[in-house]
Amino acid sequence: MNTRIGLAFLTSLLAPLSIITAGDGVSTAKDALSPSAKEAIPSAKGAIPSAKGAIPSAKGAIPPAKGAIPSAKGAIPSAKEVIQPSSKSGKGIIPVSPQSHQGRWTLGAGMSWRNIGEVGFRTGISDFTVPSLFQPSSSPVPGIGPAEGPAARIYDNGFVRPDARSTRTTDYGYNELAQIQGNTLSFTASGGERQEVGQSSTAAATGWNEEADHVSAPYLKLRYQSDLGNGWSAGPSIHVSFAEINGSRRGLNTISASEQMDTFDITATDVYDISGLDLPREVPYTGAPNIVAPLVPNQPIAGSRLFTPTLRTSDIALWNDTIDESLDLDTWSLAFGAEASYRFDNRFHASLGAGIALNVASWKAMRSNQLLQQINNGAPVVIDSSSADNIGSSILWGFYLQASAGYQLNESWSLEVNLRHDHTEDLNGSVGGSLFDVDLSGFSAGLGLGYSF
C-alpha cells in the first residue's frame, strides 16, 4: 500500500513538468493520470480491515484520493498559465541574461578627442655678436695748411703765400670781387671728406603660445563590475590612452641692430683781415712776392676757419636674428580608479568613475637661430647660425573624473560614450636658451565599444 501511494504522489509531482515541457495543447494532469487517482489508490476501507478499537477508521485517517491529491486543474496551473506572458508584455521580453552576482569583466576600446596641449615658449635672446661694418674717418681739406700761423695756403678761389716779410705778404691772389666783404678777404677750399658712423641695437626675449587643440587619443579600458543589487554594480578600472601634441613657431626675433655711415664732402673757409687796405679791383688778381702792393696778413684771423659739410652718401646695414622653435610630445596615460554603474533596464546604464593617472611624456624640442645681414636694402644674407635640440621624458601625476553612459547591444557587446576631465602636472623643459611648458590638463569626449565576459 505504501508503495502504491508513493507512486501516485510522484506521478502527481512529475505531471506539471511534463506540462511545462509540452506547452499549449497538452492535456491536464487530471487527464494524464489514468486511471484516475481514485482508481489507482483503492479505498482505505477495503484495503485495511476494521480495527475500531485500535486503529481509527480508514475513512477518518486517510482521506479519499480525490481530497488528498487535488486535481491538476486546481492545484497545478496549466502550461499556458506557467510560461505564457500576456499579449501586452510579450513584445517586451529582451533576450539579455542578467549579470551574475559574481560580477563581469569588460574590455573596451575606442577613440577620445582631448582638448589638451597648450604650449608656451619663452624664447631667450640669441647668442650672436653683431659685427661693426663701418668705421668713422675723416680726410682734411688739402692745401690749406694749419688754421693759424704763417703757411702757404692754396684755395679753390685764390692763394696766400708768405714772402720775406714775417707777418704780411704781397704774394696772394683772388678770383672774385665777392670775396672782398668790408674789412675781410675770404677764401674757400674743397676736397675734404668725413665719414660719420651711427649705431643702434636692441635685444629682448620674446615668447609665443599655441592654444590647446583637439587631439585624437585612442584608448583601452578594462574594468570589473560586481553586482551590488537593485541595479547597482561597482569595481576597479584601468585606462590606457595615447596622445600626440605638437607646436611650432617660425620667424621669431630677439635681436635688431643697425649701422649707418654718412659720407660728407668738407669745404673749408678762411677769412683774412684787410682793415685799412685798398685791394686791387681787377679780378682775377694775382700778386707776387716782394712787390709793391697792399700787404695782406699771411695767416687767417685766429679762430675764423670754418668747415662746411655736404652729405654725399649714406650707407645703412641692418642685422636681425630669426628663430624657429618646435616641440613634439608623445604622452602615455595609465589611470587606476574605481567605477560605479547603475543599470536602468536591460539595455541602458550610466556610470561615474574617478582615480589617479600616471602620465609618461616623451618629448623632443628644437631651436635654430640665424643672424641675417642686409646692406642698403639688398637681399638678406646669413652671416651666422646655430641650433640646439633636447630630448627628454618626464613622469607626471594627476587625477581624473569621468562620467559615461552605455547601451547594451547584446549579452556581450555594448556601446559607450564618456566625458572625462584630467588634471595633470604641467610639463616643463628647455632648449637652446628657451624655456617651455605644456598644459596637459583638459576635457575629453570618447566613444568606444566594450566586450563583457
Secondary structure as a PSIPRED ss2 file (coil, helix, strand):
# PSIPRED VFORMAT (PSIPRED V4.0)

   1 M C   1.000  0.000  0.000
   2 N H   0.000  1.000  0.000
   3 T H   0.000  1.000  0.000
   4 R H   0.000  1.000  0.000
   5 I H   0.000  1.000  0.000
   6 G H   0.000  1.000  0.000
   7 L H   0.000  1.000  0.000
   8 A H   0.000  1.000  0.000
   9 F H   0.000  1.000  0.000
  10 L H   0.000  1.000  0.000
  11 T H   0.000  1.000  0.000
  12 S H   0.000  1.000  0.000
  13 L H   0.000  1.000  0.000
  14 L H   0.000  1.000  0.000
  15 A H   0.000  1.000  0.000
  16 P H   0.000  1.000  0.000
  17 L H   0.000  1.000  0.000
  18 S H   0.000  1.000  0.000
  19 I H   0.000  1.000  0.000
  20 I H   0.000  1.000  0.000
  21 T H   0.000  1.000  0.000
  22 A H   0.000  1.000  0.000
  23 G C   1.000  0.000  0.000
  24 D C   1.000  0.000  0.000
  25 G C   1.000  0.000  0.000
  26 V C   1.000  0.000  0.000
  27 S C   1.000  0.000  0.000
  28 T C   1.000  0.000  0.000
  29 A H   0.000  1.000  0.000
  30 K H   0.000  1.000  0.000
  31 D H   0.000  1.000  0.000
  32 A H   0.000  1.000  0.000
  33 L C   1.000  0.000  0.000
  34 S C   1.000  0.000  0.000
  35 P C   1.000  0.000  0.000
  36 S C   1.000  0.000  0.000
  37 A H   0.000  1.000  0.000
  38 K H   0.000  1.000  0.000
  39 E H   0.000  1.000  0.000
  40 A H   0.000  1.000  0.000
  41 I C   1.000  0.000  0.000
  42 P C   1.000  0.000  0.000
  43 S C   1.000  0.000  0.000
  44 A H   0.000  1.000  0.000
  45 K H   0.000  1.000  0.000
  46 G H   0.000  1.000  0.000
  47 A H   0.000  1.000  0.000
  48 I C   1.000  0.000  0.000
  49 P C   1.000  0.000  0.000
  50 S C   1.000  0.000  0.000
  51 A C   1.000  0.000  0.000
  52 K C   1.000  0.000  0.000
  53 G C   1.000  0.000  0.000
  54 A C   1.000  0.000  0.000
  55 I C   1.000  0.000  0.000
  56 P C   1.000  0.000  0.000
  57 S C   1.000  0.000  0.000
  58 A H   0.000  1.000  0.000
  59 K H   0.000  1.000  0.000
  60 G H   0.000  1.000  0.000
  61 A H   0.000  1.000  0.000
  62 I C   1.000  0.000  0.000
  63 P C   1.000  0.000  0.000
  64 P C   1.000  0.000  0.000
  65 A H   0.000  1.000  0.000
  66 K H   0.000  1.000  0.000
  67 G H   0.000  1.000  0.000
  68 A H   0.000  1.000  0.000
  69 I C   1.000  0.000  0.000
  70 P C   1.000  0.000  0.000
  71 S C   1.000  0.000  0.000
  72 A H   0.000  1.000  0.000
  73 K H   0.000  1.000  0.000
  74 G H   0.000  1.000  0.000
  75 A H   0.000  1.000  0.000
  76 I C   1.000  0.000  0.000
  77 P C   1.000  0.000  0.000
  78 S C   1.000  0.000  0.000
  79 A H   0.000  1.000  0.000
  80 K H   0.000  1.000  0.000
  81 E H   0.000  1.000  0.000
  82 V H   0.000  1.000  0.000
  83 I H   0.000  1.000  0.000
  84 Q C   1.000  0.000  0.000
  85 P C   1.000  0.000  0.000
  86 S C   1.000  0.000  0.000
  87 S C   1.000  0.000  0.000
  88 K C   1.000  0.000  0.000
  89 S C   1.000  0.000  0.000
  90 G H   0.000  1.000  0.000
  91 K H   0.000  1.000  0.000
  92 G H   0.000  1.000  0.000
  93 I C   1.000  0.000  0.000
  94 I C   1.000  0.000  0.000
  95 P C   1.000  0.000  0.000
  96 V C   1.000  0.000  0.000
  97 S C   1.000  0.000  0.000
  98 P C   1.000  0.000  0.000
  99 Q C   1.000  0.000  0.000
 100 S C   1.000  0.000  0.000
 101 H C   1.000  0.000  0.000
 102 Q C   1.000  0.000  0.000
 103 G C   1.000  0.000  0.000
 104 R E   0.000  0.000  1.000
 105 W E   0.000  0.000  1.000
 106 T E   0.000  0.000  1.000
 107 L E   0.000  0.000  1.000
 108 G E   0.000  0.000  1.000
 109 A E   0.000  0.000  1.000
 110 G E   0.000  0.000  1.000
 111 M E   0.000  0.000  1.000
 112 S E   0.000  0.000  1.000
 113 W E   0.000  0.000  1.000
 114 R E   0.000  0.000  1.000
 115 N E   0.000  0.000  1.000
 116 I E   0.000  0.000  1.000
 117 G C   1.000  0.000  0.000
 118 E E   0.000  0.000  1.000
 119 V E   0.000  0.000  1.000
 120 G E   0.000  0.000  1.000
 121 F E   0.000  0.000  1.000
 122 R E   0.000  0.000  1.000
 123 T E   0.000  0.000  1.000
 124 G C   1.000  0.000  0.000
 125 I C   1.000  0.000  0.000
 126 S C   1.000  0.000  0.000
 127 D C   1.000  0.000  0.000
 128 F C   1.000  0.000  0.000
 129 T C   1.000  0.000  0.000
 130 V C   1.000  0.000  0.000
 131 P C   1.000  0.000  0.000
 132 S C   1.000  0.000  0.000
 133 L C   1.000  0.000  0.000
 134 F C   1.000  0.000  0.000
 135 Q C   1.000  0.000  0.000
 136 P C   1.000  0.000  0.000
 137 S E   0.000  0.000  1.000
 138 S E   0.000  0.000  1.000
 139 S E   0.000  0.000  1.000
 140 P C   1.000  0.000  0.000
 141 V C   1.000  0.000  0.000
 142 P C   1.000  0.000  0.000
 143 G C   1.000  0.000  0.000
 144 I C   1.000  0.000  0.000
 145 G C   1.000  0.000  0.000
 146 P C   1.000  0.000  0.000
 147 A C   1.000  0.000  0.000
 148 E C   1.000  0.000  0.000
 149 G C   1.000  0.000  0.000
 150 P C   1.000  0.000  0.000
 151 A C   1.000  0.000  0.000
 152 A C   1.000  0.000  0.000
 153 R E   0.000  0.000  1.000
 154 I E   0.000  0.000  1.000
 155 Y E   0.000  0.000  1.000
 156 D C   1.000  0.000  0.000
 157 N C   1.000  0.000  0.000
 158 G E   0.000  0.000  1.000
 159 F E   0.000  0.000  1.000
 160 V E   0.000  0.000  1.000
 161 R E   0.000  0.000  1.000
 162 P C   1.000  0.000  0.000
 163 D C   1.000  0.000  0.000
 164 A C   1.000  0.000  0.000
 165 R C   1.000  0.000  0.000
 166 S C   1.000  0.000  0.000
 167 T C   1.000  0.000  0.000
 168 R E   0.000  0.000  1.000
 169 T E   0.000  0.000  1.000
 170 T C   1.000  0.000  0.000
 171 D E   0.000  0.000  1.000
 172 Y E   0.000  0.000  1.000
 173 G E   0.000  0.000  1.000
 174 Y E   0.000  0.000  1.000
 175 N C   1.000  0.000  0.000
 176 E C   1.000  0.000  0.000
 177 L H   0.000  1.000  0.000
 178 A H   0.000  1.000  0.000
 179 Q H   0.000  1.000  0.000
 180 I E   0.000  0.000  1.000
 181 Q E   0.000  0.000  1.000
 182 G C   1.000  0.000  0.000
 183 N C   1.000  0.000  0.000
 184 T E   0.000  0.000  1.000
 185 L E   0.000  0.000  1.000
 186 S E   0.000  0.000  1.000
 187 F E   0.000  0.000  1.000
 188 T E   0.000  0.000  1.000
 189 A E   0.000  0.000  1.000
 190 S E   0.000  0.000  1.000
 191 G E   0.000  0.000  1.000
 192 G E   0.000  0.000  1.000
 193 E E   0.000  0.000  1.000
 194 R E   0.000  0.000  1.000
 195 Q E   0.000  0.000  1.000
 196 E E   0.000  0.000  1.000
 197 V E   0.000  0.000  1.000
 198 G E   0.000  0.000  1.000
 199 Q E   0.000  0.000  1.000
 200 S E   0.000  0.000  1.000
 201 S E   0.000  0.000  1.000
 202 T E   0.000  0.000  1.000
 203 A E   0.000  0.000  1.000
 204 A C   1.000  0.000  0.000
 205 A C   1.000  0.000  0.000
 206 T E   0.000  0.000  1.000
 207 G E   0.000  0.000  1.000
 208 W E   0.000  0.000  1.000
 209 N E   0.000  0.000  1.000
 210 E E   0.000  0.000  1.000
 211 E C   1.000  0.000  0.000
 212 A C   1.000  0.000  0.000
 213 D E   0.000  0.000  1.000
 214 H E   0.000  0.000  1.000
 215 V E   0.000  0.000  1.000
 216 S E   0.000  0.000  1.000
 217 A E   0.000  0.000  1.000
 218 P E   0.000  0.000  1.000
 219 Y E   0.000  0.000  1.000
 220 L E   0.000  0.000  1.000
 221 K E   0.000  0.000  1.000
 222 L E   0.000  0.000  1.000
 223 R E   0.000  0.000  1.000
 224 Y E   0.000  0.000  1.000
 225 Q E   0.000  0.000  1.000
 226 S E   0.000  0.000  1.000
 227 D E   0.000  0.000  1.000
 228 L E   0.000  0.000  1.000
 229 G E   0.000  0.000  1.000
 230 N C   1.000  0.000  0.000
 231 G C   1.000  0.000  0.000
 232 W E   0.000  0.000  1.000
 233 S E   0.000  0.000  1.000
 234 A E   0.000  0.000  1.000
 235 G E   0.000  0.000  1.000
 236 P E   0.000  0.000  1.000
 237 S E   0.000  0.000  1.000
 238 I E   0.000  0.000  1.000
 239 H E   0.000  0.000  1.000
 240 V E   0.000  0.000  1.000
 241 S E   0.000  0.000  1.000
 242 F E   0.000  0.000  1.000
 243 A E   0.000  0.000  1.000
 244 E E   0.000  0.000  1.000
 245 I E   0.000  0.000  1.000
 246 N E   0.000  0.000  1.000
 247 G E   0.000  0.000  1.000
 248 S E   0.000  0.000  1.000
 249 R E   0.000  0.000  1.000
 250 R E   0.000  0.000  1.000
 251 G E   0.000  0.000  1.000
 252 L E   0.000  0.000  1.000
 253 N C   1.000  0.000  0.000
 254 T C   1.000  0.000  0.000
 255 I E   0.000  0.000  1.000
 256 S E   0.000  0.000  1.000
 257 A E   0.000  0.000  1.000
 258 S E   0.000  0.000  1.000
 259 E E   0.000  0.000  1.000
 260 Q E   0.000  0.000  1.000
 261 M E   0.000  0.000  1.000
 262 D E   0.000  0.000  1.000
 263 T E   0.000  0.000  1.000
 264 F E   0.000  0.000  1.000
 265 D E   0.000  0.000  1.000
 266 I E   0.000  0.000  1.000
 267 T E   0.000  0.000  1.000
 268 A E   0.000  0.000  1.000
 269 T E   0.000  0.000  1.000
 270 D E   0.000  0.000  1.000
 271 V E   0.000  0.000  1.000
 272 Y E   0.000  0.000  1.000
 273 D E   0.000  0.000  1.000
 274 I C   1.000  0.000  0.000
 275 S C   1.000  0.000  0.000
 276 G C   1.000  0.000  0.000
 277 L C   1.000  0.000  0.000
 278 D C   1.000  0.000  0.000
 279 L C   1.000  0.000  0.000
 280 P C   1.000  0.000  0.000
 281 R C   1.000  0.000  0.000
 282 E C   1.000  0.000  0.000
 283 V C   1.000  0.000  0.000
 284 P C   1.000  0.000  0.000
 285 Y E   0.000  0.000  1.000
 286 T E   0.000  0.000  1.000
 287 G C   1.000  0.000  0.000
 288 A C   1.000  0.000  0.000
 289 P C   1.000  0.000  0.000
 290 N C   1.000  0.000  0.000
 291 I C   1.000  0.000  0.000
 292 V C   1.000  0.000  0.000
 293 A C   1.000  0.000  0.000
 294 P C   1.000  0.000  0.000
 295 L C   1.000  0.000  0.000
 296 V E   0.000  0.000  1.000
 297 P E   0.000  0.000  1.000
 298 N C   1.000  0.000  0.000
 299 Q C   1.000  0.000  0.000
 300 P C   1.000  0.000  0.000
 301 I C   1.000  0.000  0.000
 302 A C   1.000  0.000  0.000
 303 G C   1.000  0.000  0.000
 304 S C   1.000  0.000  0.000
 305 R C   1.000  0.000  0.000
 306 L E   0.000  0.000  1.000
 307 F E   0.000  0.000  1.000
 308 T E   0.000  0.000  1.000
 309 P E   0.000  0.000  1.000
 310 T E   0.000  0.000  1.000
 311 L E   0.000  0.000  1.000
 312 R E   0.000  0.000  1.000
 313 T E   0.000  0.000  1.000
 314 S E   0.000  0.000  1.000
 315 D E   0.000  0.000  1.000
 316 I E   0.000  0.000  1.000
 317 A E   0.000  0.000  1.000
 318 L E   0.000  0.000  1.000
 319 W E   0.000  0.000  1.000
 320 N E   0.000  0.000  1.000
 321 D E   0.000  0.000  1.000
 322 T E   0.000  0.000  1.000
 323 I E   0.000  0.000  1.000
 324 D E   0.000  0.000  1.000
 325 E E   0.000  0.000  1.000
 326 S E   0.000  0.000  1.000
 327 L E   0.000  0.000  1.000
 328 D E   0.000  0.000  1.000
 329 L E   0.000  0.000  1.000
 330 D E   0.000  0.000  1.000
 331 T E   0.000  0.000  1.000
 332 W E   0.000  0.000  1.000
 333 S E   0.000  0.000  1.000
 334 L E   0.000  0.000  1.000
 335 A E   0.000  0.000  1.000
 336 F E   0.000  0.000  1.000
 337 G E   0.000  0.000  1.000
 338 A E   0.000  0.000  1.000
 339 E E   0.000  0.000  1.000
 340 A E   0.000  0.000  1.000
 341 S E   0.000  0.000  1.000
 342 Y E   0.000  0.000  1.000
 343 R E   0.000  0.000  1.000
 344 F C   1.000  0.000  0.000
 345 D C   1.000  0.000  0.000
 346 N C   1.000  0.000  0.000
 347 R C   1.000  0.000  0.000
 348 F E   0.000  0.000  1.000
 349 H E   0.000  0.000  1.000
 350 A E   0.000  0.000  1.000
 351 S E   0.000  0.000  1.000
 352 L E   0.000  0.000  1.000
 353 G E   0.000  0.000  1.000
 354 A E   0.000  0.000  1.000
 355 G E   0.000  0.000  1.000
 356 I E   0.000  0.000  1.000
 357 A E   0.000  0.000  1.000
 358 L E   0.000  0.000  1.000
 359 N E   0.000  0.000  1.000
 360 V E   0.000  0.000  1.000
 361 A E   0.000  0.000  1.000
 362 S E   0.000  0.000  1.000
 363 W E   0.000  0.000  1.000
 364 K E   0.000  0.000  1.000
 365 A E   0.000  0.000  1.000
 366 M E   0.000  0.000  1.000
 367 R E   0.000  0.000  1.000
 368 S E   0.000  0.000  1.000
 369 N E   0.000  0.000  1.000
 370 Q E   0.000  0.000  1.000
 371 L E   0.000  0.000  1.000
 372 L E   0.000  0.000  1.000
 373 Q E   0.000  0.000  1.000
 374 Q E   0.000  0.000  1.000
 375 I E   0.000  0.000  1.000
 376 N C   1.000  0.000  0.000
 377 N C   1.000  0.000  0.000
 378 G C   1.000  0.000  0.000
 379 A C   1.000  0.000  0.000
 380 P C   1.000  0.000  0.000
 381 V E   0.000  0.000  1.000
 382 V E   0.000  0.000  1.000
 383 I E   0.000  0.000  1.000
 384 D E   0.000  0.000  1.000
 385 S E   0.000  0.000  1.000
 386 S E   0.000  0.000  1.000
 387 S E   0.000  0.000  1.000
 388 A E   0.000  0.000  1.000
 389 D E   0.000  0.000  1.000
 390 N E   0.000  0.000  1.000
 391 I E   0.000  0.000  1.000
 392 G E   0.000  0.000  1.000
 393 S E   0.000  0.000  1.000
 394 S E   0.000  0.000  1.000
 395 I E   0.000  0.000  1.000
 396 L E   0.000  0.000  1.000
 397 W E   0.000  0.000  1.000
 398 G E   0.000  0.000  1.000
 399 F E   0.000  0.000  1.000
 400 Y E   0.000  0.000  1.000
 401 L E   0.000  0.000  1.000
 402 Q E   0.000  0.000  1.000
 403 A E   0.000  0.000  1.000
 404 S E   0.000  0.000  1.000
 405 A E   0.000  0.000  1.000
 406 G E   0.000  0.000  1.000
 407 Y E   0.000  0.000  1.000
 408 Q E   0.000  0.000  1.000
 409 L C   1.000  0.000  0.000
 410 N C   1.000  0.000  0.000
 411 E C   1.000  0.000  0.000
 412 S C   1.000  0.000  0.000
 413 W E   0.000  0.000  1.000
 414 S E   0.000  0.000  1.000
 415 L E   0.000  0.000  1.000
 416 E E   0.000  0.000  1.000
 417 V E   0.000  0.000  1.000
 418 N E   0.000  0.000  1.000
 419 L E   0.000  0.000  1.000
 420 R E   0.000  0.000  1.000
 421 H E   0.000  0.000  1.000
 422 D E   0.000  0.000  1.000
 423 H E   0.000  0.000  1.000
 424 T E   0.000  0.000  1.000
 425 E C   1.000  0.000  0.000
 426 D C   1.000  0.000  0.000
 427 L E   0.000  0.000  1.000
 428 N E   0.000  0.000  1.000
 429 G E   0.000  0.000  1.000
 430 S E   0.000  0.000  1.000
 431 V E   0.000  0.000  1.000
 432 G C   1.000  0.000  0.000
 433 G C   1.000  0.000  0.000
 434 S E   0.000  0.000  1.000
 435 L E   0.000  0.000  1.000
 436 F E   0.000  0.000  1.000
 437 D E   0.000  0.000  1.000
 438 V E   0.000  0.000  1.000
 439 D E   0.000  0.000  1.000
 440 L C   1.000  0.000  0.000
 441 S C   1.000  0.000  0.000
 442 G E   0.000  0.000  1.000
 443 F E   0.000  0.000  1.000
 444 S E   0.000  0.000  1.000
 445 A E   0.000  0.000  1.000
 446 G E   0.000  0.000  1.000
 447 L E   0.000  0.000  1.000
 448 G E   0.000  0.000  1.000
 449 L E   0.000  0.000  1.000
 450 G E   0.000  0.000  1.000
 451 Y E   0.000  0.000  1.000
 452 S E   0.000  0.000  1.000
 453 F C   1.000  0.000  0.000
